[in-house]
Amino acid sequence: MDGHKNRIHAIRSHPAMETVFLTGGWDETVHYWDERAPHSQKHFAGPHLCGDALDIVAEHQLILTGSWRRNSTLQVDYGFYSSDCSLSL
């Protein structure tokens, strides 16, 4: 997948890497971008973001998302740093 297929509702700059940022939205994907590259570098599926509910905790290598759905609304994802893995709270 090269980019989002629906509206983007959240964007977050990486606190330690100045050229890296994440985006998330209605297409239930979070994309990892590097402004030096023309396309999304990585992505993972799951969170349905409808607002500003995306954050990066660099010191623990975590991505935190808040999803608009009845169950598993808060997810802690390790997908960009290791094998695809998420913890739904």
Contacts in CASP RR format, 6 or more apart in sequence:
PFRMAT RR
TARGET T0000
AUTHOR 0000-0000-0000
METHOD contacts of the structure
MODEL  1
MDGHKNRIHAIRSHPAMETVFLTGGWDETVHYWDERAPHSQKHFAGPHLC
GDALDIVAEHQLILTGSWRRNSTLQVDYGFYSSDCSLSL
1 29 0 8 1.000
1 40 0 8 1.000
1 43 0 8 1.000
2 39 0 8 1.000
2 40 0 8 1.000
3 29 0 8 1.000
3 31 0 8 1.000
3 39 0 8 1.000
3 40 0 8 1.000
3 43 0 8 1.000
4 23 0 8 1.000
4 24 0 8 1.000
4 25 0 8 1.000
4 27 0 8 1.000
4 29 0 8 1.000
4 31 0 8 1.000
5 27 0 8 1.000
5 29 0 8 1.000
6 25 0 8 1.000
6 26 0 8 1.000
6 27 0 8 1.000
7 25 0 8 1.000
7 26 0 8 1.000
7 27 0 8 1.000
8 23 0 8 1.000
8 24 0 8 1.000
8 25 0 8 1.000
9 24 0 8 1.000
9 25 0 8 1.000
9 26 0 8 1.000
9 49 0 8 1.000
9 50 0 8 1.000
9 51 0 8 1.000
9 52 0 8 1.000
9 53 0 8 1.000
10 22 0 8 1.000
10 23 0 8 1.000
10 24 0 8 1.000
10 25 0 8 1.000
10 49 0 8 1.000
10 51 0 8 1.000
10 52 0 8 1.000
10 53 0 8 1.000
10 54 0 8 1.000
11 21 0 8 1.000
11 22 0 8 1.000
11 23 0 8 1.000
11 24 0 8 1.000
11 54 0 8 1.000
12 21 0 8 1.000
12 22 0 8 1.000
12 23 0 8 1.000
12 54 0 8 1.000
12 55 0 8 1.000
12 56 0 8 1.000
13 20 0 8 1.000
13 21 0 8 1.000
14 20 0 8 1.000
14 21 0 8 1.000
14 22 0 8 1.000
14 56 0 8 1.000
14 58 0 8 1.000
15 56 0 8 1.000
15 58 0 8 1.000
16 58 0 8 1.000
17 58 0 8 1.000
19 34 0 8 1.000
19 35 0 8 1.000
19 36 0 8 1.000
20 32 0 8 1.000
20 33 0 8 1.000
20 34 0 8 1.000
20 35 0 8 1.000
21 33 0 8 1.000
21 35 0 8 1.000
22 30 0 8 1.000
22 31 0 8 1.000
22 32 0 8 1.000
22 33 0 8 1.000
22 54 0 8 1.000
22 56 0 8 1.000
22 63 0 8 1.000
23 30 0 8 1.000
23 31 0 8 1.000
23 33 0 8 1.000
23 54 0 8 1.000
24 30 0 8 1.000
24 31 0 8 1.000
24 47 0 8 1.000
24 49 0 8 1.000
24 54 0 8 1.000
24 65 0 8 1.000
25 47 0 8 1.000
25 48 0 8 1.000
25 49 0 8 1.000
25 50 0 8 1.000
25 51 0 8 1.000
26 48 0 8 1.000
26 49 0 8 1.000
26 50 0 8 1.000
28 45 0 8 1.000
28 46 0 8 1.000
28 47 0 8 1.000
28 48 0 8 1.000
29 43 0 8 1.000
29 44 0 8 1.000
29 45 0 8 1.000
29 46 0 8 1.000
30 43 0 8 1.000
30 44 0 8 1.000
30 46 0 8 1.000
30 47 0 8 1.000
30 49 0 8 1.000
30 54 0 8 1.000
30 63 0 8 1.000
30 65 0 8 1.000
30 77 0 8 1.000
31 40 0 8 1.000
31 42 0 8 1.000
31 43 0 8 1.000
32 40 0 8 1.000
32 41 0 8 1.000
32 42 0 8 1.000
32 43 0 8 1.000
32 80 0 8 1.000
33 40 0 8 1.000
33 41 0 8 1.000
34 41 0 8 1.000
42 80 0 8 1.000
44 77 0 8 1.000
44 79 0 8 1.000
44 80 0 8 1.000
44 84 0 8 1.000
44 86 0 8 1.000
46 67 0 8 1.000
46 75 0 8 1.000
46 86 0 8 1.000
47 53 0 8 1.000
47 65 0 8 1.000
47 66 0 8 1.000
47 67 0 8 1.000
47 75 0 8 1.000
47 77 0 8 1.000
48 67 0 8 1.000
48 68 0 8 1.000
48 69 0 8 1.000
49 65 0 8 1.000
49 66 0 8 1.000
49 67 0 8 1.000
49 68 0 8 1.000
50 68 0 8 1.000
51 68 0 8 1.000
53 65 0 8 1.000
53 66 0 8 1.000
53 67 0 8 1.000
54 63 0 8 1.000
54 64 0 8 1.000
54 65 0 8 1.000
54 66 0 8 1.000
55 63 0 8 1.000
55 64 0 8 1.000
55 65 0 8 1.000
56 62 0 8 1.000
56 63 0 8 1.000
56 64 0 8 1.000
57 63 0 8 1.000
57 64 0 8 1.000
61 78 0 8 1.000
61 80 0 8 1.000
61 81 0 8 1.000
61 82 0 8 1.000
62 76 0 8 1.000
62 77 0 8 1.000
62 78 0 8 1.000
63 76 0 8 1.000
63 77 0 8 1.000
63 78 0 8 1.000
63 79 0 8 1.000
63 80 0 8 1.000
64 74 0 8 1.000
64 75 0 8 1.000
64 76 0 8 1.000
64 77 0 8 1.000
65 74 0 8 1.000
65 75 0 8 1.000
65 77 0 8 1.000
66 73 0 8 1.000
66 74 0 8 1.000
66 75 0 8 1.000
67 73 0 8 1.000
67 74 0 8 1.000
67 75 0 8 1.000
71 88 0 8 1.000
72 88 0 8 1.000
72 89 0 8 1.000
73 89 0 8 1.000
74 88 0 8 1.000
74 89 0 8 1.000
75 86 0 8 1.000
75 87 0 8 1.000
75 88 0 8 1.000
75 89 0 8 1.000
76 86 0 8 1.000
76 87 0 8 1.000
76 89 0 8 1.000
77 85 0 8 1.000
77 86 0 8 1.000
77 87 0 8 1.000
78 84 0 8 1.000
78 85 0 8 1.000
78 86 0 8 1.000
79 85 0 8 1.000
79 86 0 8 1.000
END
